[in-house]
């Protein structure tokens, strides 16, 4: 009969093996994305799939020279920082009000807030776009900031 420490060690080894296998499975799409980014378009979906082969490093040069990718990255960083700051600011005020203040209708308002979280973004995406277009903000960063 094995001791408790031996059983525990065997259990930990099995757990680590299982975690290692799951980690490899989770990394497969990332490796596929990287290997596909280095291939020609016609070579991406060939069957059987070739994970490694002739890599075309020119793809990365093309992406930085043919489109303004640096501008896109800068816009993404700018909007991410602004929206995150505004979300933290407004959410902290709301969280404080719900947690510390007692007022009439607080529970109903909180349930309404939680209910809006459950609605998928796709449901209200079109009305938001129509509203922003009517304000003339369809292609402006300000529209994204307002919607947050």
Z-matrix of the N, CA and C atoms (Angstrom, degrees):
N
C 1 1.446
C 2 1.526 1 108.71
N 3 1.309 2 114.51 1 133.89
C 4 1.460 3 119.24 2 -178.40
C 5 1.514 4 110.62 3 -81.38
N 6 1.311 5 113.57 4 153.39
C 7 1.465 6 118.77 5 177.86
C 8 1.516 7 110.05 6 -79.97
N 9 1.329 8 115.38 7 166.69
C 10 1.459 9 120.25 8 179.48
C 11 1.515 10 111.69 9 -61.74
N 12 1.324 11 116.76 10 -37.90
C 13 1.465 12 119.36 11 -179.24
C 14 1.522 13 111.30 12 -67.83
N 15 1.328 14 117.71 13 -35.22
C 16 1.463 15 120.44 14 177.43
C 17 1.524 16 110.30 15 -68.56
N 18 1.317 17 116.97 16 -42.45
C 19 1.474 18 120.40 17 176.72
C 20 1.519 19 111.02 18 -62.13
N 21 1.309 20 115.44 19 -40.75
C 22 1.463 21 119.74 20 179.57
C 23 1.524 22 110.97 21 -65.35
N 24 1.337 23 116.76 22 -41.57
C 25 1.462 24 120.92 23 178.75
C 26 1.521 25 110.95 24 -63.80
N 27 1.320 26 117.53 25 -42.27
C 28 1.464 27 121.22 26 178.28
C 29 1.525 28 109.94 27 -64.32
N 30 1.324 29 116.06 28 -41.99
C 31 1.462 30 120.06 29 177.58
C 32 1.524 31 112.03 30 -61.52
N 33 1.328 32 116.58 31 -40.08
C 34 1.460 33 119.94 32 178.85
C 35 1.530 34 111.48 33 -68.37
N 36 1.313 35 117.55 34 -38.82
C 37 1.465 36 120.60 35 177.39
C 38 1.522 37 109.94 36 -62.39
N 39 1.323 38 117.11 37 -45.20
C 40 1.464 39 120.83 38 178.43
C 41 1.521 40 110.25 39 -62.35
N 42 1.327 41 116.75 40 -42.19
C 43 1.458 42 120.81 41 178.56
C 44 1.522 43 110.92 42 -61.12
N 45 1.332 44 117.29 43 -45.58
C 46 1.466 45 120.47 44 179.87
C 47 1.523 46 112.18 45 -64.92
N 48 1.317 47 117.00 46 -37.80
C 49 1.468 48 120.14 47 176.93
C 50 1.520 49 109.73 48 -64.62
N 51 1.323 50 117.32 49 -44.24
C 52 1.456 51 121.66 50 178.36
C 53 1.535 52 110.74 51 -62.30
N 54 1.326 53 116.95 52 -43.80
C 55 1.471 54 120.53 53 178.41
C 56 1.525 55 111.63 54 -64.51
N 57 1.327 56 117.46 55 -37.67
C 58 1.460 57 120.45 56 177.79
C 59 1.533 58 110.70 57 -65.50
N 60 1.325 59 116.81 58 -42.03
C 61 1.466 60 120.11 59 178.25
C 62 1.527 61 110.23 60 -64.03
N 63 1.319 62 117.65 61 -44.51
C 64 1.457 63 120.74 62 178.50
C 65 1.533 64 111.60 63 -64.16
N 66 1.331 65 117.16 64 -36.03
C 67 1.463 66 120.34 65 177.28
C 68 1.523 67 111.15 66 -63.29
N 69 1.314 68 116.86 67 -42.80
C 70 1.461 69 120.56 68 177.96
C 71 1.521 70 110.14 69 -63.27
N 72 1.332 71 116.99 70 -42.60
C 73 1.467 72 120.54 71 178.88
C 74 1.528 73 110.32 72 -61.53
N 75 1.324 74 117.06 73 -40.39
C 76 1.467 75 120.19 74 -179.94
C 77 1.527 76 112.00 75 -69.32
N 78 1.310 77 117.89 76 -26.54
C 79 1.464 78 121.28 77 -179.16
C 80 1.524 79 113.33 78 -84.11
N 81 1.318 80 117.96 79 -15.30
C 82 1.461 81 121.20 80 -177.70
C 83 1.529 82 112.60 81 -55.95
N 84 1.346 83 120.50 82 -47.97
C 85 1.474 84 118.86 83 179.35
C 86 1.534 85 112.81 84 -62.07
N 87 1.315 86 117.14 85 -35.35
C 88 1.460 87 120.56 86 178.53
C 89 1.523 88 111.16 87 -66.35
N 90 1.319 89 116.96 88 -43.71
C 91 1.465 90 120.83 89 178.14
C 92 1.523 91 110.14 90 -65.40
N 93 1.343 92 116.63 91 -39.74
C 94 1.465 93 120.30 92 177.54
C 95 1.527 94 110.25 93 -61.87
N 96 1.341 95 117.12 94 -42.01
C 97 1.463 96 120.88 95 179.07
C 98 1.532 97 110.39 96 -62.17
N 99 1.321 98 116.69 97 -45.73
C 100 1.467 99 119.31 98 -179.87
C 101 1.526 100 111.82 99 -64.23
N 102 1.328 101 116.65 100 -44.46
C 103 1.467 102 118.21 101 -179.20
C 104 1.527 103 110.60 102 -67.43
N 105 1.330 104 117.79 103 -35.39
C 106 1.465 105 120.69 104 178.76
C 107 1.526 106 111.54 105 -68.92
N 108 1.324 107 117.10 106 -32.28
C 109 1.462 108 119.62 107 -179.41
C 110 1.520 109 112.18 108 -68.40
N 111 1.311 110 116.69 109 -16.06
C 112 1.459 111 120.88 110 -178.77
C 113 1.530 112 112.56 111 -103.67
N 114 1.322 113 117.23 112 13.23
C 115 1.459 114 120.98 113 -178.74
C 116 1.515 115 110.51 114 -115.23
N 117 1.311 116 115.24 115 165.43
C 118 1.460 117 120.56 116 170.35
C 119 1.527 118 108.47 117 -73.18
N 120 1.325 119 116.64 118 156.40
C 121 1.458 120 120.42 119 -178.93
C 122 1.528 121 112.28 120 -55.46
N 123 1.305 122 117.05 121 -40.29
C 124 1.471 123 121.11 122 -176.41
C 125 1.526 124 112.58 123 -70.19
N 126 1.320 125 117.70 124 -18.30
C 127 1.465 126 121.00 125 -177.26
C 128 1.526 127 113.75 126 -94.92
N 129 1.323 128 117.99 127 -4.07
C 130 1.463 129 119.66 128 -173.78
C 131 1.526 130 111.88 129 -72.92
N 132 1.339 131 117.74 130 -43.95
C 133 1.459 132 120.66 131 -173.43
C 134 1.524 133 113.37 132 -107.99
N 135 1.308 134 117.53 133 28.72
C 136 1.468 135 119.50 134 177.03
C 137 1.529 136 109.15 135 -73.36
N 138 1.315 137 114.62 136 148.87
C 139 1.460 138 119.82 137 178.07
C 140 1.512 139 107.58 138 -119.06
N 141 1.289 140 121.31 139 128.37
C 142 1.461 141 127.95 140 0.07
C 143 1.530 142 111.07 141 -73.01
N 144 1.324 143 115.46 142 148.07
C 145 1.463 144 121.04 143 -177.65
C 146 1.519 145 109.89 144 -68.44
N 147 1.312 146 115.28 145 135.81
C 148 1.461 147 120.40 146 177.51
C 149 1.516 148 107.86 147 -108.08
N 150 1.326 149 115.12 148 110.42
C 151 1.463 150 120.34 149 -176.77
C 152 1.515 151 111.58 150 -66.58
N 153 1.292 152 115.17 151 -43.02
C 154 1.456 153 119.28 152 -177.62
C 155 1.511 154 108.36 153 -127.40
N 156 1.272 155 116.06 154 144.79
C 157 1.451 156 121.02 155 -179.13
C 158 1.514 157 108.18 156 -175.53
N 159 1.310 158 115.67 157 -140.25
C 160 1.459 159 118.67 158 178.35
C 161 1.525 160 109.02 159 -79.67
N 162 1.308 161 115.28 160 117.75
C 163 1.456 162 120.64 161 179.44
C 164 1.514 163 110.23 162 -93.25
N 165 1.305 164 115.64 163 141.31
C 166 1.465 165 122.01 164 179.82
C 167 1.517 166 107.81 165 -111.39
N 168 1.332 167 117.12 166 94.14
C 169 1.468 168 122.76 167 -177.82
C 170 1.522 169 111.13 168 -69.24
N 171 1.317 170 116.94 169 -15.99
C 172 1.464 171 121.71 170 178.67
C 173 1.538 172 111.20 171 -61.78
N 174 1.332 173 117.59 172 -23.87
C 175 1.468 174 120.60 173 178.51
C 176 1.522 175 111.62 174 -56.43
N 177 1.327 176 117.34 175 -40.40
C 178 1.463 177 120.51 176 -179.35
C 179 1.520 178 111.42 177 -71.72
N 180 1.306 179 116.98 178 -35.51
C 181 1.470 180 119.89 179 176.13
C 182 1.521 181 109.47 180 -66.71
N 183 1.331 182 116.47 181 -41.18
C 184 1.469 183 120.79 182 179.23
C 185 1.522 184 112.02 183 -61.55
N 186 1.316 185 117.31 184 -42.86
C 187 1.461 186 119.67 185 -176.31
C 188 1.523 187 111.12 186 -65.98
N 189 1.321 188 117.86 187 -31.73
C 190 1.471 189 120.15 188 -179.37
C 191 1.516 190 112.27 189 -84.58
N 192 1.347 191 118.08 190 -19.67
C 193 1.467 192 119.62 191 -177.25
C 194 1.528 193 113.35 192 -102.69
N 195 1.320 194 118.33 193 -30.92
C 196 1.463 195 120.17 194 -175.13
C 197 1.524 196 113.73 195 -85.60
N 198 1.319 197 117.64 196 -25.91
C 199 1.461 198 120.50 197 176.12
C 200 1.525 199 108.46 198 -127.93
N 201 1.332 200 117.99 199 155.44
C 202 1.471 201 119.98 200 -179.54
C 203 1.539 202 111.59 201 -79.13
N 204 1.334 203 115.99 202 65.76
C 205 1.455 204 120.80 203 -175.54
C 206 1.523 205 111.71 204 -62.92
N 207 1.315 206 118.08 205 -35.62
C 208 1.466 207 120.41 206 179.01
C 209 1.529 208 110.73 207 -62.16
N 210 1.317 209 116.79 208 -38.00
C 211 1.460 210 120.64 209 177.49
C 212 1.520 211 110.27 210 -65.88
N 213 1.326 212 117.37 211 -40.70
C 214 1.458 213 121.47 212 179.09
C 215 1.532 214 110.76 213 -64.02
N 216 1.321 215 116.07 214 -42.30
C 217 1.464 216 120.01 215 178.84
C 218 1.529 217 110.12 216 -64.52
N 219 1.330 218 116.88 217 -43.51
C 220 1.467 219 120.58 218 178.67
C 221 1.530 220 110.89 219 -62.19
N 222 1.327 221 118.16 220 -43.13
C 223 1.465 222 121.28 221 177.11
C 224 1.527 223 111.22 222 -61.08
N 225 1.319 224 116.25 223 -41.81
C 226 1.455 225 120.21 224 179.45
C 227 1.521 226 111.06 225 -63.38
N 228 1.323 227 116.75 226 -45.22
C 229 1.471 228 120.54 227 179.50
C 230 1.524 229 110.28 228 -63.36
N 231 1.324 230 116.67 229 -44.56
C 232 1.464 231 120.84 230 -179.21
C 233 1.524 232 110.80 231 -60.40
N 234 1.322 233 116.62 232 -50.78
C 235 1.459 234 119.80 233 -179.15
C 236 1.523 235 112.06 234 -65.47
N 237 1.306 236 116.95 235 -38.08
C 238 1.462 237 120.06 236 178.87
C 239 1.518 238 110.95 237 -61.39
N 240 1.326 239 116.88 238 -45.40
C 241 1.465 240 120.05 239 179.89
C 242 1.526 241 111.67 240 -64.97
N 243 1.320 242 116.98 241 -44.30
C 244 1.468 243 120.28 242 -178.51
C 245 1.525 244 110.87 243 -65.47
N 246 1.319 245 116.88 244 -49.13
C 247 1.462 246 120.94 245 -177.47
C 248 1.528 247 110.60 246 -65.01
N 249 1.325 248 117.60 247 -41.19
C 250 1.463 249 120.31 248 178.75
C 251 1.517 250 110.64 249 -62.83
N 252 1.325 251 117.61 250 -44.45
C 253 1.459 252 121.14 251 178.30
C 254 1.529 253 110.92 252 -59.83
N 255 1.331 254 116.31 253 -46.71
C 256 1.465 255 119.41 254 -179.05
C 257 1.526 256 111.97 255 -66.33
N 258 1.323 257 117.34 256 -38.24
C 259 1.467 258 120.50 257 177.81
C 260 1.526 259 111.23 258 -63.91
N 261 1.324 260 116.48 259 -44.36
C 262 1.463 261 119.73 260 179.46
C 263 1.526 262 110.58 261 -64.51
N 264 1.320 263 116.35 262 -42.42
C 265 1.465 264 120.66 263 -179.89
C 266 1.524 265 111.11 264 -61.60
N 267 1.324 266 117.06 265 -54.08
C 268 1.467 267 119.55 266 -176.63
C 269 1.518 268 111.86 267 -70.64
N 270 1.312 269 117.78 268 -36.92
C 271 1.464 270 120.03 269 -179.75
C 272 1.518 271 111.63 270 -67.46
N 273 1.320 272 117.14 271 -35.66
C 274 1.462 273 118.62 272 179.26
C 275 1.526 274 111.16 273 -67.66
N 276 1.326 275 117.44 274 -37.21
C 277 1.460 276 119.69 275 175.82
C 278 1.524 277 110.68 276 -64.16
N 279 1.331 278 116.34 277 -45.45
C 280 1.461 279 120.15 278 -179.84
C 281 1.529 280 110.57 279 -64.84
N 282 1.319 281 117.18 280 -42.40
C 283 1.461 282 120.63 281 179.93
C 284 1.527 283 110.75 282 -62.63
N 285 1.312 284 116.95 283 -41.41
C 286 1.456 285 120.14 284 178.41
C 287 1.521 286 110.29 285 -63.46
N 288 1.316 287 116.64 286 -44.61
C 289 1.465 288 119.91 287 -179.26
C 290 1.521 289 111.29 288 -62.18
N 291 1.326 290 117.26 289 -44.27
C 292 1.461 291 119.73 290 -179.35
C 293 1.529 292 111.84 291 -70.05
N 294 1.319 293 117.67 292 -33.35
C 295 1.459 294 120.32 293 -175.67
C 296 1.523 295 113.09 294 -83.53
N 297 1.315 296 118.19 295 -37.82
C 298 1.461 297 120.26 296 -169.86
C 299 1.522 298 115.08 297 -109.25
N 300 1.308 299 118.03 298 -27.47
C 301 1.456 300 120.12 299 -175.41
C 302 1.524 301 110.77 300 -96.63
N 303 1.311 302 115.66 301 139.83
C 304 1.465 303 121.52 302 175.66
C 305 1.524 304 107.28 303 -108.30
N 306 1.327 305 116.03 304 119.14
C 307 1.456 306 119.73 305 178.87
C 308 1.520 307 108.79 306 -146.32
N 309 1.330 308 114.93 307 159.46
C 310 1.455 309 121.01 308 -177.17
C 311 1.537 310 109.67 309 -65.01
N 312 1.312 311 116.07 310 131.29
C 313 1.456 312 121.06 311 178.62
C 314 1.522 313 114.21 312 83.39
N 315 1.331 314 117.22 313 8.24
C 316 1.468 315 120.81 314 -178.10
C 317 1.527 316 111.48 315 -60.31
N 318 1.315 317 117.05 316 -46.24
C 319 1.471 318 120.57 317 -177.44
C 320 1.533 319 111.46 318 -66.83
N 321 1.326 320 116.32 319 -39.76
C 322 1.467 321 119.97 320 178.13
C 323 1.525 322 110.09 321 -65.38
N 324 1.328 323 116.47 322 -42.95
C 325 1.461 324 120.75 323 178.40
C 326 1.528 325 111.27 324 -63.40
N 327 1.330 326 116.36 325 -40.27
C 328 1.458 327 120.03 326 178.19
C 329 1.527 328 111.07 327 -64.75
N 330 1.321 329 117.37 328 -42.53
C 331 1.470 330 120.24 329 177.57
C 332 1.525 331 111.42 330 -64.14
N 333 1.340 332 116.60 331 -37.42
C 334 1.470 333 119.57 332 176.43
C 335 1.527 334 110.48 333 -64.22
N 336 1.323 335 116.45 334 -39.96
C 337 1.467 336 120.57 335 177.42
C 338 1.523 337 110.89 336 -63.02
N 339 1.306 338 116.89 337 -46.23
C 340 1.472 339 121.09 338 178.57
C 341 1.528 340 110.29 339 -62.52
N 342 1.333 341 117.31 340 -38.38
C 343 1.467 342 120.51 341 179.55
C 344 1.524 343 111.18 342 -63.49
N 345 1.334 344 117.57 343 -36.08
C 346 1.466 345 119.15 344 179.22
C 347 1.521 346 111.78 345 -68.69
N 348 1.316 347 116.86 346 -27.50
C 349 1.469 348 119.97 347 177.35
C 350 1.533 349 109.79 348 -67.65
N 351 1.328 350 116.82 349 -32.52
C 352 1.462 351 121.18 350 -177.18
C 353 1.523 352 112.73 351 -74.80
N 354 1.333 353 118.35 352 -14.83
C 355 1.459 354 121.23 353 -179.31
C 356 1.532 355 108.91 354 -80.37
N 357 1.319 356 118.50 355 124.93
C 358 1.470 357 120.27 356 179.26
C 359 1.530 358 111.30 357 -62.98
N 360 1.326 359 115.19 358 146.34
C 361 1.463 360 120.82 359 -177.48
C 362 1.525 361 111.56 360 -60.50
N 363 1.309 362 118.34 361 -31.95
C 364 1.457 363 121.69 362 -178.25
C 365 1.526 364 111.87 363 -61.77
N 366 1.325 365 117.76 364 -25.65
C 367 1.461 366 121.26 365 -178.36
C 368 1.520 367 111.44 366 -68.42
N 369 1.307 368 116.88 367 -39.93
C 370 1.468 369 118.86 368 -177.73
C 371 1.522 370 113.55 369 -106.89
N 372 1.319 371 118.02 370 8.01
C 373 1.453 372 122.19 371 178.86
C 374 1.533 373 111.91 372 -64.35
N 375 1.321 374 118.18 373 -47.02
C 376 1.463 375 121.59 374 -177.52
C 377 1.528 376 111.40 375 -65.37
N 378 1.344 377 119.93 376 -48.00
C 379 1.467 378 118.08 377 176.41
C 380 1.534 379 113.37 378 -59.86
N 381 1.328 380 117.06 379 -36.05
C 382 1.463 381 119.37 380 177.16
C 383 1.524 382 110.84 381 -64.84
N 384 1.339 383 116.63 382 -42.22
C 385 1.453 384 119.41 383 179.41
C 386 1.525 385 110.69 384 -63.23
N 387 1.325 386 117.27 385 -43.83
C 388 1.464 387 120.61 386 179.33
C 389 1.524 388 110.48 387 -61.74
N 390 1.320 389 116.96 388 -41.45
C 391 1.456 390 121.17 389 178.89
C 392 1.532 391 111.23 390 -64.04
N 393 1.323 392 116.87 391 -46.47
C 394 1.470 393 120.23 392 -179.89
C 395 1.532 394 111.10 393 -66.72
N 396 1.318 395 117.37 394 -35.46
C 397 1.458 396 120.01 395 176.97
C 398 1.524 397 110.91 396 -66.09
N 399 1.327 398 117.14 397 -38.68
C 400 1.472 399 119.77 398 178.80
C 401 1.524 400 111.38 399 -66.78
N 402 1.332 401 117.24 400 -25.48
C 403 1.470 402 121.23 401 175.80
C 404 1.527 403 112.34 402 -86.31
N 405 1.342 404 116.85 403 -3.53
C 406 1.461 405 120.75 404 -178.28
C 407 1.510 406 113.48 405 77.27
N 408 1.335 407 117.32 406 24.10
C 409 1.464 408 121.53 407 -176.84
C 410 1.526 409 112.56 408 -114.07
N 411 1.324 410 118.07 409 22.42
C 412 1.462 411 120.76 410 -173.08
C 413 1.525 412 112.88 411 -61.62
N 414 1.324 413 118.32 412 -35.78
C 415 1.470 414 120.44 413 -178.27
C 416 1.520 415 112.11 414 -115.53
N 417 1.301 416 117.06 415 34.28
C 418 1.468 417 120.93 416 -176.19
C 419 1.526 418 110.37 417 -118.88
N 420 1.310 419 115.38 418 146.98
C 421 1.462 420 120.24 419 176.24
C 422 1.517 421 111.31 420 -64.77
N 423 1.319 422 116.96 421 -29.21
C 424 1.442 423 120.85 422 -179.10
C 425 1.531 424 111.40 423 -59.23
N 426 1.309 425 117.71 424 -33.08
C 427 1.464 426 121.04 425 178.58
C 428 1.522 427 110.89 426 -61.75
N 429 1.316 428 116.97 427 -42.29
C 430 1.464 429 120.45 428 179.86
C 431 1.521 430 110.57 429 -65.60
N 432 1.308 431 116.08 430 -40.96
C 433 1.461 432 120.89 431 179.72
C 434 1.527 433 110.58 432 -65.23
N 435 1.325 434 116.79 433 -42.38
C 436 1.465 435 121.23 434 179.79
C 437 1.529 436 110.75 435 -62.92
N 438 1.321 437 116.92 436 -40.75
C 439 1.460 438 121.02 437 -176.65
C 440 1.519 439 113.06 438 -70.56
N 441 1.299 440 116.58 439 -18.83
C 442 1.455 441 118.96 440 179.22
C 443 1.494 442 108.88 441 -81.01
